[in-house]
């Protein structure tokens, strides 16, 4: 059953009525409802198009957080073959908010790393809602070092509200782990490409996305802080998250203009959760093209490319 966002309630009513009519027909009540149901389908399709043709930044945040949106595990299952998960930071524990391992993308060996939020209550608790602890970032560092050693491209899938701010995480060096992961992204001499598939929250996302190429799905977001957190700090009122979302310029479209992101990946009408296969196929195409752009570059050129990208970040939109 589709879960509807707040702004989709009128759409939910129309699609619900169409389904009710078809349920009556399936129950054998002897009524021909297909023509009326088809008319409702057409009305719903038009409404969906109108709702999504010009989403506000806050609505994009809602879409990026949709519980049915494909997550890292879904992408790994759909896009990669021979996936061999690697666990643990060889120091404290295995953080289930970060998953990664060796795999093949279109028969090309790669290292894939990503945040995993979970898709039901049990898995969300196990994955800590995609909020990584220090051991998660240290696991990512270990996997990046392995990829560097064996000359494997690194693909990161970013989907986190931010790093976990709990007491235990801080005691184990959360800030240091994030900084080291970001540093490792900038140091490795292999291609590093990143896709923001949902939320890219704060340093917890930067630690995976300091890449040669950063792509964002059409309705994903990437920001230094959540709109709710920003509103609480600036206006002492978390209910002003809509204004904060506007001010943060966190949409894929804004970030491409600023030079923070390099590529926009189209989503199906209504968001990736309405047609996950199409969304994931689009990500596969983007990953292949980004890796191809980096083929033939040696380690020094890849590191230089990354360095220049981040030194120039933001200058693209300053003149506008």
C-alpha positions in Angstrom: 0.0 0.0 0.0 1.4 3.4 -1.0 2.3 5.8 1.7 1.3 9.3 0.9 3.0 12.5 2.0 1.1 15.4 3.5 1.0 17.4 0.2 -0.2 14.3 -1.7 -3.5 13.9 0.3 -5.7 15.0 -2.6 -4.0 12.5 -4.8 -4.5 9.8 -2.2 -8.3 10.4 -2.3 -8.5 10.0 -6.1 -6.3 6.9 -6.3 -8.2 5.5 -3.4 -11.5 5.9 -5.1 -10.2 4.2 -8.3 -9.0 1.3 -6.2 -12.3 1.0 -4.4 -14.1 0.8 -7.8 -11.8 -2.0 -9.0 -12.2 -3.8 -5.6 -16.0 -3.8 -6.2 -15.5 -5.3 -9.6 -13.2 -8.0 -8.3 -15.7 -8.8 -5.6 -18.1 -9.7 -8.4 -20.8 -7.1 -7.7 -21.8 -7.1 -11.4 -20.8 -3.5 -12.1 -18.7 -2.2 -15.0 -16.4 0.3 -13.4 -13.4 0.3 -15.7 -14.3 3.4 -17.6 -14.9 5.4 -14.4 -11.7 4.0 -12.8 -9.7 4.9 -15.9 -11.0 8.5 -15.8 -9.9 8.7 -12.2 -6.5 7.2 -13.1 -6.1 10.0 -15.7 -7.1 12.6 -13.2 -4.6 11.2 -10.7 -1.8 11.2 -13.3 -2.4 14.8 -14.1 -2.5 15.8 -10.4 0.7 13.9 -9.8 2.4 15.8 -12.6 1.1 19.1 -11.3 2.3 18.3 -7.7 5.8 17.3 -8.8 6.5 19.8 -11.6 7.8 22.5 -9.2 8.3 21.1 -5.7 9.4 23.5 -3.0 12.6 22.6 -1.1 10.7 21.5 1.9 8.6 19.1 -0.2 11.8 17.8 -1.7 13.0 17.0 1.8 9.8 15.1 2.4 10.2 13.1 -0.8 13.9 12.4 0.0 12.8 11.0 3.4 9.9 8.9 2.0 9.9 5.5 3.8 9.4 3.6 0.6 12.2 5.2 -1.2 14.9 2.7 -2.3 17.8 2.6 0.1 21.5 1.5 -0.2 20.7 -2.2 0.3 18.1 -2.0 -2.6 20.6 -0.4 -4.9 23.3 -2.9 -4.1 20.9 -5.8 -4.7 19.7 -4.3 -8.0 22.8 -2.9 -9.5 25.7 -5.0 -8.3 26.7 -8.6 -8.8 29.0 -10.8 -6.7 28.5 -8.5 -3.7 30.7 -9.6 -0.8 29.9 -7.7 2.4 32.8 -6.7 4.6 32.2 -5.9 8.2 33.8 -4.2 11.2 36.3 -1.5 11.8 38.9 -3.9 13.3 38.8 -1.8 16.5 35.4 -1.6 18.3 32.4 -3.0 16.4 30.5 -3.4 13.1 28.2 -0.4 12.5 25.1 -1.6 10.7 24.3 2.0 9.6 27.1 1.6 7.1 27.3 -1.3 4.7 29.9 -2.0 2.1 32.0 -4.6 0.3 33.5 -5.9 -2.9 31.2 -6.1 -5.9 30.9 -5.8 -9.7 29.1 -3.1 -11.6 28.4 -4.3 -15.1 31.2 -6.8 -14.6 33.7 -4.2 -13.4 35.1 -4.9 -9.9 34.5 -2.0 -7.5 34.2 -1.2 -3.8 30.7 0.0 -2.8 30.0 1.7 0.5 26.8 3.4 1.7 24.5 4.4 4.5 21.5 2.1 5.1 18.4 3.4 6.9 16.4 0.2 7.0 12.9 -0.3 5.7 10.8 -1.4 8.7 10.8 -0.7 12.4 13.2 -3.6 13.3 15.7 -2.8 10.6 15.6 0.9 11.2 16.5 0.4 14.8 19.2 -2.1 13.8 20.6 0.4 11.2 20.2 3.4 13.6 18.1 5.2 10.9 21.2 5.5 8.8 23.1 7.6 11.4 26.6 6.2 11.5 28.8 5.9 14.6 32.6 6.3 14.6 33.1 2.6 13.8 30.9 3.0 10.7 33.3 5.7 9.4 36.3 3.7 10.4 34.9 0.7 8.5 34.5 3.0 5.4 38.1 4.1 5.8 39.2 0.5 5.9 37.3 -0.3 2.8 38.7 2.7 0.9 42.2 1.7 1.9 41.6 -1.8 0.5 40.2 -0.3 -2.7 43.3 1.9 -3.0 45.6 -1.1 -2.4 43.9 -3.2 -5.1 43.2 -0.4 -7.6 39.4 -0.6 -7.3 37.1 2.3 -8.0 35.0 3.3 -5.0 31.3 4.0 -5.3 29.5 5.6 -2.3 25.7 5.8 -1.8 24.8 8.6 0.5 21.6 8.6 2.5 21.8 9.8 6.1 20.2 12.5 8.2 23.7 13.0 9.7 26.2 11.2 11.9 24.9 9.9 15.2 25.3 12.5 18.0 25.0 10.1 21.0 27.2 10.2 24.0 29.0 6.9 23.2 29.7 8.0 19.7 31.2 11.3 20.9 33.3 9.4 23.5 34.7 7.1 20.8 35.8 10.1 18.6 32.9 10.8 16.2 34.3 14.1 14.9 37.8 12.6 14.4 36.3 9.6 12.6 34.3 11.8 10.2 37.4 14.0 9.5 39.5 10.9 8.8 36.9 9.5 6.5 36.8 12.8 4.6 40.6 12.9 4.5 40.7 9.4 3.1 38.2 10.3 0.4 40.6 13.0 -0.7 43.7 10.8 -0.5 42.9 7.6 -2.3 44.4 7.2 -5.8 41.5 5.5 -7.4 38.3 6.9 -8.9 35.7 7.9 -6.3 32.1 8.6 -7.4 29.2 9.3 -5.1 25.5 9.4 -5.5 23.1 11.1 -3.0 20.1 8.8 -3.1 18.1 10.4 -0.4 19.3 12.7 2.4 22.9 14.0 2.5 23.1 15.3 6.0 26.0 17.4 7.3 29.5 15.9 7.9 28.0 12.5 8.0 27.4 12.7 4.3 30.6 14.7 3.4 32.6 11.8 4.8 31.4 9.7 1.9 30.8 12.3 -0.7 34.2 14.0 -1.0 34.5 12.5 -4.5 35.7 13.1 -8.0 32.1 13.1 -9.2 29.0 13.7 -7.1 25.6 13.0 -8.5 22.2 13.6 -6.9 18.9 12.1 -7.6 16.3 14.7 -8.7 14.5 14.8 -5.4 17.4 14.2 -3.0 18.8 16.9 -0.7 22.3 17.7 0.6 22.9 20.3 3.3 25.0 21.2 6.3 22.1 20.8 8.7 18.5 19.6 8.6 15.8 22.3 7.9 14.4 21.6 11.4 17.8 22.0 13.1 18.5 25.2 11.1 15.1 26.7 12.1 15.7 25.8 15.7 19.0 27.7 15.7 18.1 30.7 13.6 14.5 31.3 14.7 14.2 29.2 17.9 11.3 27.5 16.2 11.6 24.2 14.4 8.2 24.8 12.7 9.9 27.3 10.4 11.6 24.4 8.6 10.0 25.5 5.3 11.8 28.8 5.4 15.0 27.1 6.5 14.8 24.7 3.6 14.5 27.6 1.2 17.5 29.4 2.8 19.8 26.3 2.9 19.7 25.8 -0.9 19.7 22.1 -0.4 18.1 20.8 -3.5 20.0 19.0 -6.3 19.1 21.8 -8.7 20.5 24.4 -6.4 23.7 22.4 -5.7 24.4 21.8 -9.3 24.3 25.6 -9.9 26.7 26.1 -7.1 29.1 23.4 -8.3 28.7 21.2 -5.2 27.1 18.4 -7.3 28.1 17.5 -10.8 25.1 15.6 -12.2 21.4 15.4 -11.7 19.8 11.9 -12.1 16.2 11.9 -13.2 13.6 10.2 -11.0 10.3 8.7 -12.2 7.2 11.0 -11.9 6.2 11.1 -8.3 9.7 10.1 -6.9 11.9 7.1 -6.8 9.6 5.2 -4.5 6.9 5.1 -7.2 9.1 3.2 -9.7 12.3 2.0 -7.9 13.5 0.0 -10.9 13.5 3.0 -13.2 15.3 5.1 -10.6 17.9 2.5 -10.0 18.5 2.0 -13.7 19.1 5.7 -14.0 21.6 5.5 -11.2 23.3 2.6 -12.9 23.7 4.6 -16.1 25.1 7.7 -14.2 27.6 5.5 -12.3 28.9 4.0 -15.5 29.2 7.3 -17.2 31.0 9.0 -14.2 33.5 6.1 -14.0 34.1 6.3 -17.7 34.9 10.0 -17.3 37.7 9.0 -14.9 39.1 6.1 -16.8 42.7 6.5 -17.9 43.6 9.0 -15.1 46.5 8.0 -12.8 46.5 8.3 -9.1 48.1 11.8 -9.0 45.6 13.1 -11.6 42.6 11.7 -9.6 43.8 13.2 -6.4 44.4 16.6 -8.1 41.0 16.4 -9.8 39.4 15.9 -6.3 41.4 18.7 -4.7 40.6 21.2 -7.4 36.9 20.3 -7.3 36.7 21.1 -3.6 38.9 24.2 -3.7 36.6 25.7 -6.4 33.4 24.6 -4.8 30.8 27.3 -4.5 32.5 29.8 -6.8 30.3 28.7 -9.7 27.3 30.2 -8.2 28.8 33.3 -6.6 28.6 35.5 -9.8 24.9 34.6 -10.3 
